[in-house]
Amino acid sequence: MGREHGLLLFLPPELSMGLVKYQASHELGRSYAGLSLINESLFRNNCITQEVYERFQKRYSVPLVPVAAPKVLTTREQQEKARVAELERQFSGALDQWETLSMNAKARHIINARKYVGIVSNAQLILDLENPLEAKDGA
């Protein structure tokens, strides 16, 4: 872009504050905020085509601080997350039915809870049921 396309603007305070508000609300740099508003105005006044408007709107709507993309889990991480969710469900069911479970079922849940204490949130609750007196003393 050559200098002939440059435009130095001296804004009155009201317009300058409006630009700052637009800039902050859209998380844009000062130049992009101004160019975005000019692009919008030119399109609304039928001075540019929709194709041109969309191209520049896409360009000038990029925030200063990029939005972090959500972390994509690997297949292994997805499987582990699903396993933890399943254990949460199982441990919750065991906690709800603890008094009616057989000794063998309780023992299986306790063994499983020992493996996952610190990983599955309610595993410690299962372990606390193993020795109720110790759990009360520790509290």
N, C-alpha and C positions, 0 to 999 in steps of 0.2 A: 504494500500500500504506500503510495507516495504522499508527500506532505500536502499536496493539493486537496486531499480528501480529509485532512485534519480539520477539526472544528474546536476552537477555544470558546467556551461559553462562560459568561459572567452572570451568575444567577442571583436574583434578589433573594433575601433571606427566606422568604416563604417557600420559594421553589427549591432552594437548597435544603431546607428542612424536609420538604416532601420527598426529595431524592434520597435523603439519609434514611427516612422512614421506610421507603420502598427497598432500599439497599439492605437494611436490617431485617425486614420481614421476609425477604427472599434470600437472605444470606449471600448476597452478591458483593463483588468488589464495586468500587465507585464507577469505573468505566462501564462495566457490564450492566450495572443498574441503569445508567443513562442510556446506553445503547438499546437495552431491552425496552425502555419506555419510548424511545424514538421509533424503534421497529414497530411497536404496538400502535403508536399514533399514525405512522405512515400507512399501515395496513388498514386501520379504521377509516382513514381518509381516502382510501382507494388509490394510493400512490405507489404501492408495490403489490405484486401478485401474492396469492396465498402460498405458493411454492417458496418464494423468496422469504416471506414472513416466517414460515415454519422452519426453514433452514437457519435463519438468524435467531429465532426464538430458542431453538435447540442449543445453539452455540452460546447465547447470552444468558441462559438460565442455569448454567453450571455453577454450583455454590462454591464459595471460597474454600470451605472445609468440606472435602468430599465425604459423602455419607458412606460409612463403613458397610461393606457388603456382609450379609450374614455368613458366618463360617459354615462351609460345606463339610459335613461329616463324611468321613470315609465309611466304607461298608462295615468295617470292623467296629468303628465308633457307633454306627447306627445299631448294629447288633447288640453291642454292650448297653446302649441306652435302652433298647427294647427289653433286654434281660433285666436291667435294674427296675424298669417299670413293672415288669411281670412279678419280680420279687416283692416290690412294694405292694402290689395287689394281693399276692399270696400271704404276706406277713400281716396285712390289714385284715384279711379274712381270718387268719389264725388268731389274731388278737380279739376279734369280735366273738369267736367261738371257743376261746381258750378253755373255759370251764368244762365244755362238753367234749373236748378232744381226748382221744386215747393217749396213754403214756407213750406209745410208739410214735404217734403223730407229733406229740409235743417234742419228743427227742429229735425227730427229723427236722422240725422247725428250728430248734435250738442249735443243732449242728450247722444248719444252713445259715442261721443268723451270725454265728461265730465267724463264718467265712466272709460275710458281707458287712460286718459292723464298721461304721465309718463311711460306707459306700451307699448302703440302703438306709434311709433315714429311720425307719421303724425297726431295724434289726436290733438296736439296743433295747427297745421296749420288750422284744421277745426274750432277750437275755435277762432283763430285769424280772421277768415272770419265772425264770428258772429258779432263782433264789430270792423270793420276795423280801425276806428279812434283810439281806445284803443291800438290796435296792433301796429300802427305807433308810438304812444306816448311811448309805452314800449320799442321800439327798439332804 
